């Protein structure tokens, strides 16, 4: 039975310039494999936005997200319930879900915990064009709690084209500490800011 709490004080869903967003989810499970007791998943996301000027041409944005599945071994947690990190929605510069635990054959299997953080400076050059330098960090972990020694880092630059329905986003990111299975860059295109 999942329980979710949401709070949003931002001024725009697709392109916020002030306020905060928070989502917290607690989801106990009746049973996961051979686990004793009541396994549970906790997941929280927080982001904040701050305009440095009245015209909202300079905006600082930050995001932190973390989660944990406790009370069960990794092998008892179904793959679709595990945490994965990597790609445009979490850790730009790394392939989709690639910053996640792998098995002995190098196949991504997901983890029981994760941590992701991002910082962006959203700068409008004109009324319709903006640039966004950013830094991301994060990873998923096999352990119940994040192991910050295994974090992945990336940095990049984005281009925004502001439309009446929201910004069109083009981001180019580069991994700062890639592993042997990681690529050398990532390109992402979507509608709306990254968070």
C-alpha positions in Angstrom: 0.0 0.0 0.0 2.0 3.1 -1.2 1.6 6.4 0.6 2.7 9.5 -1.3 3.1 13.1 -0.2 3.5 16.0 -2.8 4.2 19.6 -2.2 4.7 22.2 -5.0 5.0 26.0 -4.5 6.6 26.7 -7.9 5.2 29.3 -10.3 5.4 27.1 -13.5 5.2 23.4 -14.1 7.5 23.3 -17.1 9.8 26.3 -16.4 9.8 27.3 -12.7 11.7 30.4 -11.5 10.9 30.2 -7.8 9.6 27.9 -5.2 10.2 24.3 -4.2 8.9 20.8 -5.1 8.9 17.8 -2.8 7.7 14.3 -3.3 8.0 11.5 -0.7 6.8 7.9 -1.2 6.7 5.1 1.4 5.7 1.7 0.1 5.7 -1.3 2.4 5.5 -4.8 0.7 3.7 -7.8 2.1 6.5 -10.1 1.0 9.6 -9.9 -1.2 11.2 -13.3 -1.9 12.5 -15.0 1.3 12.6 -11.7 3.3 11.4 -11.8 6.9 9.3 -9.0 8.3 7.9 -6.2 6.2 10.3 -4.9 3.5 9.6 -1.3 2.4 10.7 1.3 -0.2 11.3 4.9 0.7 11.8 7.4 -2.1 12.1 11.2 -1.9 12.7 14.0 -4.4 13.4 17.7 -3.6 14.1 20.6 -6.0 14.3 24.3 -5.5 14.4 27.3 -7.8 15.6 30.9 -7.2 15.5 33.8 -9.7 18.4 36.3 -9.1 16.6 39.2 -10.8 13.0 40.4 -11.3 13.0 39.7 -15.0 13.8 36.0 -14.3 16.7 36.0 -16.7 19.1 34.3 -14.2 17.7 31.3 -12.3 19.6 28.9 -10.0 18.0 25.4 -9.8 19.0 22.5 -7.6 17.7 18.9 -7.2 18.3 16.1 -4.7 16.7 12.7 -4.8 17.3 9.5 -2.9 15.7 6.2 -2.2 16.1 2.9 -0.4 14.6 -0.6 -0.3 15.3 -2.2 3.0 14.3 -5.5 4.7 15.1 -7.6 1.6 18.1 -8.8 -0.3 18.7 -7.5 -3.8 17.9 -10.9 -5.3 14.5 -10.8 -3.6 13.5 -7.5 -5.1 12.0 -7.8 -8.6 14.1 -6.0 -11.3 11.2 -3.6 -12.1 11.1 -2.5 -8.4 14.9 -1.7 -8.2 16.5 1.7 -8.6 18.4 2.7 -11.7 20.4 5.8 -12.5 21.8 7.2 -15.7 20.4 9.2 -18.7 18.6 12.4 -19.2 16.2 12.1 -16.3 18.8 11.4 -13.6 22.5 11.5 -14.5 23.3 13.2 -17.9 26.4 12.1 -19.7 25.9 8.5 -18.8 23.9 5.9 -20.8 20.4 5.1 -19.7 20.5 3.2 -16.3 24.3 2.6 -16.7 25.3 4.1 -13.3 23.6 1.2 -11.6 24.9 -2.1 -10.2 25.9 -4.8 -12.7 26.2 -8.6 -12.4 29.4 -10.6 -13.1 28.6 -10.5 -16.8 28.4 -6.7 -16.8 24.6 -6.6 -17.3 22.8 -3.8 -15.4 20.7 -5.3 -12.6 19.6 -2.3 -10.6 20.1 -1.5 -6.9 18.4 -1.2 -3.5 19.3 2.4 -3.1 20.2 5.5 -5.1 21.3 9.1 -4.8 21.1 11.9 -7.4 21.9 15.6 -7.2 21.9 18.3 -9.9 22.7 22.0 -10.1 21.9 24.3 -13.0 22.3 28.0 -13.8 19.6 28.9 -16.2 20.6 32.0 -18.1 18.4 33.8 -20.7 20.5 35.3 -23.5 17.4 36.7 -25.3 13.6 36.4 -24.6 13.6 33.1 -26.5 17.1 31.6 -26.2 18.9 30.5 -23.0 22.0 28.6 -22.0 22.2 26.3 -19.0 25.6 25.1 -17.6 25.0 22.2 -15.2 26.6 19.6 -13.0 25.1 16.2 -12.1 26.1 13.5 -9.7 24.6 10.2 -8.7 24.5 6.4 -8.8 22.4 3.4 -7.8 23.8 1.0 -5.2 23.4 -2.7 -4.3 23.4 -1.8 -0.6 20.4 -0.5 1.4 22.0 2.9 1.9 23.9 4.9 -0.8 27.7 4.4 -0.9 29.0 7.9 -1.7 32.5 6.4 -2.6 30.9 5.0 -5.8 29.4 8.2 -7.1 29.5 9.2 -10.8 29.8 12.8 -11.8 29.1 14.7 -15.1 29.0 18.3 -16.4 27.6 19.9 -19.5 25.9 22.7 -21.2 22.3 23.1 -22.4 20.5 25.2 -24.9 16.9 26.3 -24.3 14.4 27.7 -26.8 11.5 29.2 -24.9 8.0 28.7 -26.4 4.6 29.6 -25.2 4.0 26.0 -23.8 7.5 25.7 -22.2 11.2 25.5 -23.1 12.5 23.1 -25.7 15.6 21.5 -24.2 18.9 20.3 -25.7 21.6 19.2 -23.3 25.1 17.9 -24.0 26.8 16.3 -21.0 30.2 14.6 -20.4 31.0 12.0 -17.7 33.8 13.2 -15.4 34.7 9.8 -14.0 33.6 7.2 -16.6 34.0 3.5 -16.1 35.1 1.1 -18.8 31.4 0.5 -19.9 30.5 4.2 -20.1 30.4 6.4 -23.2 32.2 9.7 -23.7 29.1 12.0 -23.9 25.3 12.2 -23.9 22.8 14.3 -25.9 19.3 14.9 -24.6 16.3 16.6 -26.3 12.9 17.1 -24.6 10.2 19.6 -23.7 10.5 21.4 -20.3 13.4 21.8 -18.0 15.3 18.7 -16.8 13.7 19.1 -13.4 
